[in-house]
Amino acid sequence: MGPEKMGRVRFGAAVALLALLLAGACLRPAPAAATVKTDILRILTSNGVAGSRTGVFVWNIDTGQQVYGRNSTTPLAPASNLKLLTSATALLDWGPDHRFVTGLYSPGGPSSNGTIHGDLYLRGYGDPSLSTLQYQRQVMRLKTSSFEGFAQKLRTLGVRKVKGDVIGDEGWFDQLRTGPDWKPGIEVECGPLSALSGNEGLDAGNRVSDPAKWSAKLLIGALKAAGIKVTGQAGTGTVPVADTLLATQRSAPLSALLKRMNKDSDNFFAEMLLKGLGKDFTGAGTSDAGVGVVRVTLKIIGLPLASVVIRDGSGLSYDDRVTASFLVELLTAMTRRPEGGPYYKSLAIAGEDGTLHARMRGTAAQGNAHAKTGTLNIAVSLSGYVLSANRRSVGFSILVNGDPVSWARATRAQDAITVLLSGASLPGTPLQSPAALAWHHQVLASQAVDTGGGVLQPQL
């Protein structure tokens, strides 16, 4: 037998073996709906989280049918799952293309020798992403407004010297640096809040005491690095009425900022967005005003808020309360809106990125489940979307509370349930109305098969 014939025989044998393996796989049916219910309860029980302080709700979005519910209307602490409310409101009210602005003011433009005579004023309007290029590369992994950008704009204007101070103006928001009722010590999870806050109010990972002054200092550093001399110091104050606008920096689009906020669970971004909503839609740059905007917006799209308590934007407050069914109603409502795409793409992908990058790897949920995590001493949460084995879009929420809660048991149960749903075959005919989560199906349908036989995951 020649080498070519031997190669054909080996190839044929390999194909036959592959066919047998695939046939065997087909003979193992995905779990049916009744089995899914019993399996979810088994998972909760075996991990010791089947008690009254665990709320679970699973909904078949395509068919409009409940898959599973347990304590689903019990108000529970959501931890960072509260960011699902904040980000939905931000998208609904501002739109995914919204950008935040920061302004640079002076008494006038540069003189003939490139000197600005007087103080430079840096005024913040709530941009959570204003930062140095180094911070963007190393921490945020996001290209957005930068202090170096301001320096280059001044260079373009011919500025070579600032004969005065650089003053930070944070008057757009109130001066409360934390959430209204955070417990002592929780503020380490979020940089100090301010309408002007560079690098999220952090200096080498430590909270700064004066975010506006810190931002002015960062700007001085960027100016000097660009060859612009500054004779004065960093300080804080209010832009004089007579000053003129020299330059502006615009943030990345809101849709990009929400990826940073939800995938990495950035508390600072969430709290800044909450105050920004309050300022833009009520005139008050406070957390309480922002909470009011969230409640009104979600009520307008038809969500029941009777059992919902919102105290901040990030979920760091131990007094926040939502129900598992409410979160799934929110997730479902967003699939039927044009903002649903950016909302879905902002969530961490199981086994791929964000807070889920190391979870559910090597399972049917990897690259499939898109969800928001949440962790406090009293709460471990996971809510999001997953596609079942028979391509049904599923919304789920698993809220586990305790005093304290076992993070290991809670996350193990949440991951197991999500993997179970990924491999389940759910009954029911899709609704004839506009397809729920249509963009989800389009993304999955557009996946290409690579030469190695694997599926290329979409870059969300």
N, C-alpha and C positions, 0 to 999 in steps of 0.2 A: 504494500500500500504506500503510495507516494505521500510526500509531506502535505501537498495541497488537499488530497483526499482525506488524510488524517485530520487536517484542520477543520474540514467541513463536517466530519463526523463529530469532533469535539464540540464544534459550534452548535450542531444539531442537538447534541446531548444536553448542552447548557440551556438551550431554548426549551427543551422538553422539561428539564428540571425546574426552570423558572415557571413554566406553565402549571406544573404540579403544585408549586408553592403558592401561586396566585389562586389556583382552584381551591387549595386548602384554606386560604384566607377568606375566600368567598363563602366557604361552608361555615365560617364562624360569624353568625349574624351579629350586628350591633345591638346593644341593649335596647329593648323596647320601652315604651313609656311607663308601663306598670313596674318593670324592673328598675327603671331609673328612680322611681319614687322610693322603692325599698332600699336601693343601693345608697341613695343620699342619706336616708335615715341611718343605715348601717355605718356609713362613713362618719357621720356626726357622733353616733353612739360610741364607736370604737375609739374615737379620739377624745372622748369625754367632754364634748361641747354640744350636747343635745338638749341642754336645759333651757329654762325660761329666758335666759339672758342671751340667747342666740336667735337671731332672726334670719330666715332664708326665704327668698322668693325667686322663682325661675319662671320666665314667661316666654312662650313661643311668639316672637314678634310677627312672623310671617302669617301665622294662622289666627292670632289673637286668642290663644288658649294658655291657661295656666298649666305648667309642668309640675311645679312643686311649691308648697308654701308651708312654713312653720314659724309661728310667732311673727308673721310677716307684717302685722300692723302694730307691733310693740315698739314704742319709741326707744331708740338706743343711741349711745354715743357713736358717731360715725368715724371719728378721727379724720384722717385726710380725705375720706370719701366726701367730706363736705365740699372739697374743691370742685366736685362735679356740679354743684349748684352755682358756685362763683363763676366757673368757666362758661357754663351755659348762659348765664345772665350776661356776661361780658360779650359773648358772641351775638346774642340776640339783640342787645342794645347798641353796641358799637359796630358790630360787623367784623368779619375776619380780616379785613384790610386796614383796620384802624391802626394808626401809629401815634405814639406819644411824642411830644415835643419838649425840648429844653432850649431856652433862649439865652443868648449872651448879649449884654447891654453895656453901653459906655456913654460918656458925655458927647462923644462925636467920633468921627473916623480918625484915622492916623494923619499926622501932619506930614509935610513934605519929606521929612527924614524918617518916616515910618514909626513915629512915636504917638502913642495914645496918652494924652495928658489927662489923668484922672483914673478913678477906680473902674475896674471891670466887674460887672455883676452877672453872676450865673444864676438864672432863675429856673427852678424846677417846676414841672407841671405833672408830676406823678409818674414819670418813666421809671419802671422798676429795673430796666436793663442797662441804664447808663453806666459805663464801665471803661476800664482801660482795655486795650487790645490784649494784653497779657491775661487779664482776668477772663476775657471772653474765650481765649484759646484753652486755658488750663482748667477753668471751672464751668462756665456756662455752655461752652461749645456752641456758640451762637454769635453770628455777625450782626451787630446792632449799633446803636449810638455810642460814640466813644469820645473821650477827652482828647485823644489824638486827632480826631476829626475836627474838633473845634480849633486846635492848633494849626492844622493845615488850612482851614478856612481863613484864619487870620493871616497866615503867610501869603495866601492868595490875594488878600486885601492890601498887602504891602506892609503889614505890621511887623516891626522888628524890636519894639520896646514898649513896655507898659510902665508908665511913670505913675504908679499908684498901687493900691491893693487889689486883690481878687476876692470878691465878696459873694458868698452863697446866700441865696434867697429861697427859703422854704415855706413861704407864706401861703402857698396854694392849699395845703392841708393844715389840720390842727397839729399840735406838737406832742400828742400822745404817742409814745414810742412803741407801745405794745398793744395787743388786743385789750378790749375794755375790762375783761374779767379773768385774764390768764392767772393761773396759780403761780406762786413764787417759784422761780427757777426755770419755768417753761420758756422764758424769753431767749434762752440759749439756742433754741431751735429756729430763731428768726432774727435777722438783723434789725436794727432800730428803724422804725418807720418814719419816713420824712418825704415830703414832696420833692426834695433834692437829696438823693442818696447814691453816691457812687460805689461801685463794687458791692452792692447790696448792704452798704453800711458796715463792711468788714475790712479790717486791716490785718492781713496775715491770718485770717480766720477768726479774729477777735472782734467783738462788737465795739464800735466807736461811740463815744459819748455825744458827739456833735456831728451828725451826718452832713449838714450843710457846709460846715467848715472843712470837714474831711474832703468833700467834693471839690471845694475851692483849692485845697492843697493838691489834690490829684490833677486839677487843671494847671496849676502852676508847674507841676512836674512835667506835664505834656508840653507846655509852652517852652520851657527851658530846653527840653530835648529837641524841639523843633528850631532852636536858635533864636527864640524870642525872649529877651531879657525882661524880668519882672523886678522892679525895685522894692515893692511892698511885700506884705504878708497876706496869708489867708485869714478871712474873717467872715462874719455873718451880718446881714442887714436886709434892707428892702430897696428894691430898684427905685431910684428917684423918678418922679413923673416926667421930668424933662429929658431923661436919657433916651437914646435911640437903640433900636435893635441892630446889632452888628451881624449876628450869625445865628443859625439854628441847627440843631441835630434832631433827626427823626429816628425813632426806634424801628426795629424790625416789625413787620406786620403782627397784629395780635395773634393770628394763627400760629406764627412761629414762636411767640412768647408762651403760648399755652402749651406747646410741646415741652418746653423747658419746665413749665409749672407742673404739668400733670405727669409726664414721664418720670421726672426726677423728684416729684412731690416738693416743689420749692415753696416753702411757707411765705417767704418774703414777697414773691410775686403775687401770691393770692391776696395777702393783706393790702398790698399797694393797689391792686385792681379794685378791691372792695372800696377803699377810700376814694379812688378815682371815679367809680360809679356814683358814689354819693355826691362828689363835687360837680360832676358833669350833668347830673340829672336832678339834683335838688339844690345845688349851690353850696352845700356843706361838705367839706373834705374830711369827714369823720367816718369811723367804722360803723357807728349806729345809722348814719344816713345811708351808707352803702347797703346795710342789712335791709333797710326799708325798700331800696330799689330792687334787691334780689327777690323779696317777697312779692312785690307788685308785679314784677316781670313774670315770675313763675306762675302767679295766679292768672295772669292774662292768657297764658298758653294752656290753661285749664288744669293745673295741678292742685291737688288738695293740700292745704298747708296747716290744717287744724292741729296735727300732731307734730309739726316741725318747729323746732327751736333753733334759731340761728343767732350766734353771738359774735362770730368773726368770719373771716373768709377762708381760713386755712384748715379749720378743724382742730386747732390746738386747744381750744376751750373745752374744758371738761363738762360744760353745760350745754353744748350743742346736742340736739336730738333729731334723728330722722328715723323712718321705718324702712325696712327692706323693700316693701311694696312701693313706697314713694320713690325710692331711688330707681327702681325698674320702670316706674311710670315716667320719670324724667328721661331715662335712657331711651325709652320707646318714643316719647314725644319728640326728642331731638332727631330721631331717624326720619321723621316726616317733615323736616324743615331743611331749607337750603344750607343752614349752618351745621347740619349733621355731619357732613364730611370732615370739616376741620375739627369738630368735636371728637369724632371717632379717631382721627389720626393723632390727636394729642395724647392719647392713652398709651400706657406702656404695653409692649407686645411680649407675651409669654415666651420665655427662653431667648429673647432677642435683645431687648433694650430696657432702659429705665430701671425702675424698682423691681421689675420682673425678669431682668436679664438672666438671672441664675435659677429661675424657678420654672418647673414644668418642661425642662429640656428633654428632648428625646421622646416626647409624647405627642399625641394628636393635637394637644393644645398649643404646642410650640408654633409660633408664627401665625396662629389662628386667633387665640383669645387676646382681646384688647381690653385692658381693665385698669382701674385705679385702686391702688393699695392704700392702706391706712393703718397706722400703728401708734398707740399710746399705751401707757401702763394699764389702762382700763378698757382698751378696745383694739381689736385687730379686724380689719375690714377688707373686703375685695368685692368690687362691683364693676360690671362691664358687659361686653358682648362676646359671643362665641358662635361659631358655625357648627351645627351638628353634623353627624356623618351623612345624613341625607339632605344636607344643605338647607337647613332651617336656621334662620337667624334667631338667636336666643339672647335675651337680656337677663342678667342674674345679679343678685346682691346677697352677700353672705356677711352678716354683721355679728361678731362674737365679742361680748362684753364680759367683764369679770373684775374682781377687786383683789389682786390684779388678775389679768388674763394670761394664760399660757400662750406665748407667741408661737412656740413650736407646734403645739397641738392645733391651734387655730389655723396657722398657715398650712399645715399638713392636710387638714380637712378641706380647706378652701381649694387647694391645688387638686386634691383628689376629685372633688365635685366638678371642678372645671374640666379636668381631663375626661371624666365620665360623660359630661355633656358633649364634649368634642367627639366622642365615639358613639354617641347614642343615635338611634333612629326614632325620630319623633313623629307622631301621627298628625293627621289633619291636612286639609287643603289650603294652600295660601289664599289669602283674601283677594278678591277681585278688584279691590280699590287699588290706587297707586302702590306699587310694591314697597313694603317696608324695608328699610335698609338697602334700597336699590343700589346705592353707591358701593355698599359692602360687597354685594354680589358681582358688580361690575369689576371691582378691583380683583377679586378672586378669579373671575372668569378670564381676566386679561393676563394672568400669570403665564409665563413662558416655561417650557421644559428645556433644561440645559442638556448639554451633550453627555453628561454623566448620568442622565436619567432622573435627576432630582428636580424639585420644583423651585424656581427662583422666587423668593419672597418679594413682594412689592416694597419699594422704598417709600415708606410713609413718613 
